[in-house]
Amino acid sequence: MIIKGSAIPEVNFRKGYEISEAQEQIDHFAERITTPANPFEPEKHGEQRFWYILEGEANVTINGECTTVGPSDLILIEPWTDHSLRADDWVRWICFG
């Protein structure tokens, strides 16, 4: 699932990302930078992950479906789902879950 930040209205300088139905417990948090020389290679694992794009633009592939994402987009990755992230230039993002 991808939540496009540009589609969420800002109210009182706040954007609310509705993830309560998808989130159980956060036990992982990392900030990453991905470049053409440092792609996030395809993988899958048993934990749910959320990716939040801070800066730049990238292509996220989830189960073979590729989507372009940018600042304020939130990507929800279910357990055991193939996923990867590649950037033509660079992208700074947070991974948590």
Secondary structure as GFF3:
##gff-version 3
##sequence-region A 1 97
A	DSSP	beta_strand	2	3	.	.	.	ID=ss1
A	DSSP	three_ten_helix	5	7	.	.	.	ID=ss2
A	DSSP	beta_strand	29	34	.	.	.	ID=ss3
A	DSSP	beta_strand	40	43	.	.	.	ID=ss4
A	DSSP	beta_strand	49	56	.	.	.	ID=ss5
A	DSSP	beta_strand	58	62	.	.	.	ID=ss6
A	DSSP	beta_strand	65	69	.	.	.	ID=ss7
A	DSSP	beta_strand	74	77	.	.	.	ID=ss8
A	DSSP	beta_strand	83	86	.	.	.	ID=ss9
A	DSSP	beta_strand	91	96	.	.	.	ID=ss10
###
